[in-house]
Amino acid sequence: MKTINKVKWILGISLIFALIATTNLLDRHNFQQLNHSVTSIYEDQLMTKDLLLDMHTAMMEKKIAIATRDDAYFEGGHAALEKEVAALVERFSSKESSYEEKRALEKLRSNLNTLQVEKVAMKADASLGSENAIAVIDKISDNLNDLSDIQLEDGRRQVANSDRATNAINLFTHMEIIILIILAIMVQVIIVYKPKSEP
């Protein structure tokens, strides 16, 4: 085998290796993005939806207790529920949040603080305080619904990111196969082709 043929072989094989290594790096990046999106959908959206549902349930319990003037609730269960809601808000606050989530969470905190003020007002005037407290609980429910809508939109965005990553992986895989076939044909032509020798 002549030196030029060896160089052709080495060049052909090196080119194929470089192509495979490059597409492998691109595929790895896309797989990491896909993995992050799936993890984010679970951790951020589903876990947060669970927290929002728990907070919404706690607010409905409070609303029912206020509407029915349940003294046992205010004497015993009220403090435990307050701590539970505060813990849920803190857990929600500790996760990575977008601007819209932070703004909605601030409104929620503000309304929870207003509810505390209304609780004090209820002790002074039960009928007026309970109407105001129920109105504040309705605002809190609206805040929770807003947060839920934000989570749903963020989940849609994460799914779109994972779809884009999957499509990119498929595209690069198809391109890699086509280029490898073309390179294999080119290498075969280079190897098999024998120039005519002059007499």
Rosetta blueprint (number, residue, H / E / L):
1 M L
2 K L
3 T H
4 I H
5 N H
6 K H
7 V H
8 K H
9 W H
10 I H
11 L H
12 G H
13 I H
14 S H
15 L H
16 I H
17 F H
18 A H
19 L H
20 I H
21 A H
22 T H
23 T H
24 N H
25 L H
26 L H
27 D H
28 R H
29 H H
30 N H
31 F H
32 Q H
33 Q H
34 L H
35 N H
36 H H
37 S H
38 V H
39 T H
40 S H
41 I H
42 Y H
43 E H
44 D H
45 Q H
46 L H
47 M H
48 T H
49 K H
50 D H
51 L H
52 L H
53 L H
54 D H
55 M H
56 H H
57 T H
58 A H
59 M H
60 M H
61 E H
62 K H
63 K H
64 I H
65 A H
66 I H
67 A H
68 T L
69 R L
70 D L
71 D H
72 A H
73 Y H
74 F H
75 E H
76 G H
77 G H
78 H H
79 A H
80 A H
81 L H
82 E H
83 K H
84 E H
85 V H
86 A H
87 A H
88 L H
89 V H
90 E H
91 R H
92 F H
93 S H
94 S H
95 K L
96 E L
97 S L
98 S L
99 Y H
100 E H
101 E H
102 K H
103 R H
104 A H
105 L H
106 E H
107 K H
108 L H
109 R H
110 S H
111 N H
112 L H
113 N H
114 T H
115 L H
116 Q H
117 V H
118 E H
119 K H
120 V H
121 A H
122 M H
123 K H
124 A H
125 D L
126 A H
127 S H
128 L H
129 G H
130 S H
131 E H
132 N H
133 A H
134 I H
135 A H
136 V H
137 I H
138 D H
139 K H
140 I H
141 S H
142 D H
143 N H
144 L H
145 N H
146 D H
147 L H
148 S H
149 D H
150 I H
151 Q H
152 L H
153 E H
154 D H
155 G H
156 R H
157 R H
158 Q H
159 V H
160 A H
161 N H
162 S H
163 D H
164 R H
165 A H
166 T H
167 N H
168 A H
169 I H
170 N H
171 L H
172 F H
173 T H
174 H H
175 M H
176 E H
177 I H
178 I H
179 I H
180 L H
181 I H
182 I H
183 L H
184 A H
185 I H
186 M H
187 V H
188 Q H
189 V H
190 I H
191 I H
192 V H
193 Y L
194 K L
195 P L
196 K L
197 S L
198 E L
199 P L
